[in-house]
Amino acid sequence: MPHTYFKPSAEHMRAALAQAQIALDAGNLPVGAVIVHHDQVIASGMNAIDYPPDDTHHAELRAIQSIAPFLAAHKGECTIYTTLEPCMMCLGAIINVGISSVVIAAADSYVGALNLLDGGDYYRMKSGKLQVERGFMADESQALLNEYVRRTGGRAHLASGAALQVAGTSSDTPGGRT
C-alpha cells in the first residue's frame, strides 16, 4: 500500500522541543520526543542519559516504552517527532514497534542511524514502510543543542560552528550521544 503524504505539525514538534528543554534544564542532552496518534500526542519522552546516568534513557525509547501495548495494537498508525536524529537503538525500536512516520528536527551525522536503514534485509524491508521527514524545525532544536555544548563542553559534534567557538571546543571532538 503506497504512503500518503503527511504534513508535519509544528505543534507536535514544539511538544518534543518542550521535552528537550526539560532535559536540558535537568543537565541532560536536550533531546525530546512525542508520539502522535490521530493528531493527538499520546506519549512523550525526554533524554535522561546524563542525570541520573543511564545510556538507555533516550527520549524516543522512553516515549515508546511508556505506551508499548498501545503501539502493539496500533502498528502503522503513529508518528514520532524527535528533536535529534535517532541513534541505532532508537531507530530499531521505532521500526520494530511499527511507527509509520518519523519527523526529525536536527541531524546527527555522528550517532544518527538513518543512513543504516539500507544495511540489512530485515531493516530494509521494514523501513520501506517508514516515512521520514528531516530537518523540520531544525533551528529550534539546534539552539538547544548549542546551549548544551556551551554549558557542558560535551558532545561538541552536535553544535553549530558558532556554539563551538563559544564553548572553546573543536568540531573534531566527536563525543557520543550515549
C-alpha positions in Angstrom: 0.0 0.0 0.0 1.6 3.3 -1.0 2.2 6.0 1.6 0.1 9.1 1.6 2.0 12.3 2.2 1.6 13.7 5.7 2.3 17.3 6.7 4.4 17.5 9.9 2.8 19.6 12.7 4.7 22.5 14.3 2.5 22.0 17.4 3.8 18.4 17.8 7.4 19.3 17.2 7.0 22.1 19.8 5.9 19.5 22.3 9.0 17.5 21.5 11.1 20.6 21.9 9.5 21.3 25.3 10.6 17.8 26.4 14.2 18.6 25.1 14.1 21.9 27.2 13.2 19.9 30.3 16.1 17.5 29.6 18.5 20.5 29.2 17.2 22.1 32.4 18.0 18.8 34.2 21.5 18.8 32.9 20.9 16.2 30.1 21.5 16.3 26.4 18.4 18.1 25.1 16.5 15.5 23.1 12.8 15.2 23.3 10.2 13.0 21.5 6.5 12.7 21.3 4.3 10.0 19.7 1.2 11.1 17.9 -1.9 9.0 17.0 -4.8 10.6 15.0 -3.3 14.1 15.6 -3.1 13.7 19.4 0.1 13.5 21.4 -0.2 10.2 23.3 3.3 9.8 24.7 6.3 11.9 25.4 9.9 11.3 26.5 13.0 13.3 27.2 16.6 12.3 27.3 17.9 11.3 30.8 21.2 9.8 30.0 23.4 12.2 32.0 21.4 12.6 35.2 20.8 10.0 36.5 23.3 8.3 34.3 21.7 5.6 32.1 22.8 5.2 28.5 19.4 3.7 27.5 17.2 6.6 28.7 16.9 8.1 25.2 13.8 10.3 24.6 12.5 8.0 21.8 12.8 4.9 23.9 11.2 6.4 26.9 8.2 7.5 24.8 7.9 4.1 23.1 8.2 2.2 26.4 5.5 4.3 28.1 2.9 3.1 25.6 4.3 -0.2 24.3 0.9 -2.1 24.5 -0.8 0.7 22.6 1.8 0.6 19.9 1.5 -3.1 19.5 -2.3 -2.7 18.9 -1.9 0.2 16.5 1.0 -0.7 14.2 1.4 1.7 11.3 -0.8 4.3 12.9 1.6 6.5 14.8 4.2 9.2 14.1 7.1 10.0 16.3 8.5 13.6 16.5 12.1 13.8 17.7 14.4 16.7 18.1 17.5 14.8 17.1 18.1 12.1 14.5 17.6 8.7 16.3 20.6 6.5 17.1 20.7 2.9 16.0 19.0 1.7 19.2 16.1 4.1 18.9 15.6 3.7 15.2 15.5 -0.1 15.7 12.8 0.4 18.3 10.8 2.8 16.1 10.9 0.3 13.2 10.1 -2.7 15.4 7.1 -1.3 17.1 5.6 -0.3 13.8 5.7 3.5 13.9 4.8 4.7 10.4 6.4 8.1 10.3 9.4 9.9 11.9 9.7 13.7 11.9 13.3 14.8 12.8 14.5 18.2 13.7 18.3 18.2 13.9 20.6 15.8 12.1 23.3 13.8 13.9 26.0 12.9 11.5 28.0 11.1 14.2 25.5 8.9 16.0 22.3 9.3 13.8 21.3 6.0 12.2 19.1 6.9 9.2 21.9 6.0 6.9 21.9 2.5 8.2 18.4 1.7 7.1 19.7 0.0 3.9 22.2 -2.1 5.8 20.4 -5.3 6.3 17.5 -7.2 4.7 15.2 -7.0 7.7 15.5 -3.3 8.2 15.5 -2.6 4.5 12.1 -4.4 4.3 10.7 -2.8 7.5 12.0 0.7 6.8 10.5 0.7 3.3 7.2 1.3 5.1 8.7 4.2 7.2 8.1 7.8 6.1 10.9 10.1 7.2 10.8 13.9 7.3 14.2 15.5 8.1 15.1 19.0 9.2 11.7 20.0 10.5 12.2 22.9 12.9 15.9 22.1 13.0 16.9 25.6 14.0 14.9 25.4 17.3 16.5 22.1 18.1 19.9 23.3 17.2 19.6 26.2 19.6 19.1 23.8 22.5 22.0 21.6 21.3 24.2 24.6 21.1 23.3 25.7 24.6 24.1 22.2 25.9 27.5 22.3 24.3 28.1 25.8 25.6 27.2 24.7 29.2 29.0 21.4 29.3 31.6 21.4 26.5 30.5 17.9 25.8 29.2 16.3 22.6 30.7 19.1 20.5 29.8 17.3 17.3 26.2 18.4 17.9 26.9 22.1 17.9 27.0 24.6 15.1 30.3 26.4 14.4 29.4 29.5 16.5 28.5 27.4 19.5 31.8 25.5 19.2 33.7 28.8 19.4 31.8 29.9 22.5 32.4 26.6 24.2 36.1 26.7 23.3 36.0 23.3 21.7 36.8 21.9 18.3 34.4 20.3 15.8 36.9 17.4 15.6 35.8 16.3 19.1 33.1 13.6 18.5 31.8 12.6 21.9 28.8 10.3 21.5 25.1 10.7 22.2 25.2 8.0 24.7 
